[in-house]
Amino acid sequence: MNLVIESQGTVRCLYGEAIALHCLGDVKIHRASQVEPDTKGQWWANLGPLDGPILGPFARRSEAIQAETQWLELNWLCPEICTQS
């Protein structure tokens, strides 16, 4: 789990249960995307809530979630840091 700590002390991350986020302070959770199947059973990751693209189609839900996570890390969580590695 990547945590980005901003200069004013705000911590941002993609939600996960690797650590108890409430231990860091008040937690505000916002939906960043939706991963849903279509009528043909193909999976799509809609990043519209962050003005992002719709990724897909994917044969498996896990592939859509992997693409969603990668896009969020590179474009929302830490674009200035994650693209350097």
C-alpha positions in Angstrom: 0.0 0.0 0.0 1.4 3.3 -1.0 0.8 6.3 1.2 1.4 9.9 0.0 1.9 12.3 2.8 1.4 15.9 1.7 3.2 18.9 3.2 0.2 19.9 5.3 0.0 16.4 6.8 -2.8 15.0 4.7 -2.3 11.3 3.8 -3.7 9.9 0.5 -3.8 6.3 -0.6 -5.8 3.8 -2.5 -8.1 2.1 0.1 -6.9 -1.2 1.4 -6.8 -3.1 4.6 -3.1 -3.5 4.9 -3.0 -1.0 7.8 -5.7 0.5 10.0 -6.2 3.8 8.3 -8.2 5.3 11.2 -4.9 5.2 13.2 -3.7 8.1 11.0 -6.6 10.4 11.9 -10.0 11.2 10.4 -10.6 9.0 7.4 -12.6 10.3 4.4 -13.2 7.6 1.7 -14.3 8.6 -1.8 -15.2 6.4 -4.7 -12.6 6.9 -7.5 -13.9 4.4 -10.0 -16.2 1.5 -10.7 -15.4 -2.0 -12.0 -18.4 -3.6 -13.5 -19.2 -6.3 -16.1 -21.2 -5.6 -19.3 -24.0 -7.8 -20.7 -21.4 -9.9 -22.5 -19.4 -10.7 -19.3 -16.5 -8.4 -20.1 -15.2 -6.2 -17.4 -14.7 -2.4 -17.5 -13.0 0.0 -15.1 -14.7 3.4 -15.2 -12.5 6.1 -13.8 -15.0 8.8 -14.6 -15.3 10.0 -10.9 -11.8 11.4 -11.3 -12.3 12.6 -14.9 -10.4 9.5 -16.1 -11.0 7.1 -18.9 -13.0 3.9 -19.2 -10.5 1.0 -19.3 -11.4 -2.3 -21.0 -12.7 -4.6 -22.0 -11.1 -7.3 -19.8 -11.9 -11.0 -19.7 -11.5 -11.1 -15.9 -12.5 -8.8 -13.1 -9.0 -9.1 -11.6 -7.5 -7.7 -14.8 -9.8 -4.7 -14.7 -8.9 -4.1 -11.0 -5.2 -4.3 -11.8 -5.6 -1.8 -14.7 -7.7 0.4 -12.4 -5.1 0.3 -9.6 -2.3 1.1 -12.0 -4.1 4.1 -13.5 -5.0 5.4 -10.1 -1.4 5.1 -8.8 0.1 6.8 -11.9 -2.5 9.5 -12.5 -4.0 10.3 -9.1 -2.1 9.0 -6.2 1.5 10.0 -7.1 2.0 11.0 -10.7 5.1 12.9 -9.9 6.7 10.1 -7.9 5.4 6.8 -9.4 6.4 7.7 -12.9 10.1 8.1 -11.9 10.5 4.5 -10.8 
